[in-house]
Amino acid sequence: MLRAARSCPQCGSSSVVQDDLYAESQLVCQDCGSVVSEGLLVTDTGAGTEDVRYSHSTAVSKVPCRNLIKGLQRVRALCRILRLSYDVEELAEVYFRQAYTHTSFIRVTLAKKEALVGCCVLVSCRLRNWPLALGTISGLVETDPALVGGVFKQLEKVLDVEVPKSSITYVLEAHSREYKLSSAHVPEELAETSADLAKRAVALVELATDSWIVTGRHPVPIMMAAIFIGWQSLRPTKTRLRYSLNKFCRLSHMPLNKTAAQRVGEMREVLCRLGQEIPWLSGGAPDDVALHVEDILQHRHALLREALRTHEASQRAEEEESRGTEEEEEEESRGTEGESPGAQEDRRGTQEETQGNGIQPSTVDPPPRAPGHQPDGTDSPPEPCTLKAVNGDPEEGGGETQGTQEQRPAVHWGKRAMFAPPCARHAKVCRTDASRWAEVNGDEEISDSEIDSYIRRPQEVRDYLQTQQQLLAATEDQEYSGKK
């Protein structure tokens, strides 16, 4: 027991000692035995102790959230499916813990948390130079690619990391390893190494990039089409050329992508166009174009320039031919319009008589007449050039020209170009209702209500209000003077 410097309030004795009773300490007087003060769990702050929270005083650690535990398990499962190293798996778990406790991902849907799992794995792979595409992650977590892309952008801001861009070369090398085309899986005639397959596929993807096939497209169908054409072109035997994309995917144990067949057709079309520019070849059909893929890829820059020049020259020739045809049709129509009805009937009768005798009619057009020359030999004053005739009024002679222009709409530049982005080649034409603006010619009267609805500047608004007030005051003055 320890003596305390206090006195007993009952008897006044100073023999007060501290008595430890179990876990509670008390001050007791030795003379009368009364309890001076009972002990407290927390003593005064002057004694050197402080208040402690209950959660801090206990030795029990906080149990993590159930969704956090499931998310970490999902991260480990994805890393083991992709056969990632332990460092990448550990980094992905750290990123998931940091992102899960952030305010941006606390109150979100379960689909977004599932996308967060895949994005953490994607970020850790990119930082460790492991090629992984966003489409692969969205397929593994079975989530919308647009949602995964939005979470990926948001995760970069939350973690404050700069994720390096993945090169198509690394992605193609990783993608080509998934095809079971080694000699252990397929016959020797159909076997290819993943390194040779990736090298040829990279060259084909670069050619597809130059011809605008890759722009705005998903990478998986492009890579599958490039690997299929590259596999055929490495050893273009009859056995390989007979393989279709569906049969090739079954051979290599890969799931068929429906869009890849369209990409195969587009790549073969470009290869055929470039193959036609090779001097020692006369072009190639889509079936045997794989025989000349190596030559096309070796000289692709020169062949692209020659193909563009040939396409431009053919377009110029077509335009000149169409112009010549239109001019001949206009001359024939003018010659027919200049003749009288009797001359037209005589001409038709002569043609029928000539055809009945077995003589072919002459194809030489009649010589053009002067603008004011009549069939009977008299000259009439030329008609004045009016705006209706120039613009093609249906009542005058310009109605046919206007109808021809309406029947032949302008072709989009993407369809005329040899290589154009997909959005330009398959551009959607915006159809407008012409009957809605048929009666609008620009000379209509504008109503006062429409004029008042126009937007004015602040100064104009103030002037307008001031003028209205002045007019109102003048009207009231006139009414007041009239009453007097």
Steps between C-alpha positions, in 0.01 A plus 500: 500500500610857430432801719319789342533864612134536600290516822188303590179713489343290783763502775753744361785243515775531248571127488334441162641222290428366148347156513498292174184294501514266204525723194357809675712723728351693797616748768420364852553658845695273735353646817123489430501274191284727289552522123628842412457468114426222264736426208421576135577314183645822365685718743552874486694648211733658745626156595641452148225284344265576207160378376524202267235386251344160537600389147860594571508334840393162357743268325246387236593608139233630262362234265514604130182546300344195335510660154864592553584139578313379191671765288847390615410139426383605153829685442701188589279286276549731200875509553517120509278467191739731312802320657651821633800513729479547876621861477217597265245324722625673813499840327144444378384419856662818635333712232163338566520573876590863433227548242230314698538729804501815286192722503454459124438124529322465837138545396497346153324204343630145510558510122732796543686323783538196274642728230732650764648154560588461133636855473735444797637189327532694172690788665741265677565311175567816303739629768692170488517507115261208469289538180130488580212655304194669645271269301660195663432636848140592419446147368645341814290705742196475266432874511424764239827627339376860524454462877846343537655785300334763719612328822853469357520876436363575846744255662796677341393827666432337839832312517690787333693263272598541137421176321722444193330432169525144377657444156319290241819298454498375860127435489530301177788293640291414805192433285687272259609274789137412564473323163591131529696475174820333614611163368380339824138599432462499117667313211837621380356641176269731699737582786649849557695657781342787694800729429471469119124531520519816709761658269286448189184613684668822613591584138141435390361719779735782397371470143143504631582815697628674185178409318269622782366153591608518865350843569218482756495118503531250782850346517407133543334450154788689335759279668311180420469596132869595480611173659277295268629671182856487633469128573385437142771721346796352689461169313227547238436135419177367357409349836530835681325697226197273528459589870232753590508721808250280683702185428823677598353598839394141566850383404671746738246451784392865496143633525383653174434873495212583266645839399837349406357364173422854384853613587643210299301614196615862541867400533479273196340779298789734583755232420332437162509869414869521584572172321366648176779761511782241510669511156565124473144410603165563338316535831359236725161369601404490869562123510860495374611840636682316782761393241615861455469634855876490559572709187222744585624553855859543380408781257184630668599869507570513126193295419278729707623804306448329164153379599396852597629641171318236297178561691520877446568453127202266463277749682608781268429280195153413632422866565609601148294217349192597701542864399526403133186286527309783668611747233386266221163454669459876538585557133249237392231651723572850367485379140170327562352803676608735213308299236134558425245225569468431126874461457512260795223286344681499161821398674329215685335381178833503318661296779218242491518473120876461512479230765231320297728490195780347706714814499636619832428864579785744501640575841641837397325783683360791296707817499408738782286795406540858607296605802259711291485285186168334416446187286329701225807717450376814673682656789318593816630720779669301777302449818622699799688299762279485807565375852246221457680356202835511678375347825307228318138598543269205418296721268809594298768279356698466823263256668673194354840614624366552850332160498823338385692666783244381753518144364881500519597605854860580580703192597670513841876550483559187710352280227710667230827468695702182474593489870274680747391453864204265556281789617555671162469189284171401662369851566132530577316749282280740698173515315308825521135554424504719187124553509537688829696783336341480156293816545773707668671745264632766739247773414247419773380771738621486858237548770541741791495218754792334324693827494439544875636152566842587354786533746607857574809642665468637857522859378227435242279350770544810720428734210194299405360508856570872530319568172203293611476696823515831315227391259285383790548831683413699185185294450389561858561875463287511184219310671513736803495811281209359298293446814551860605 
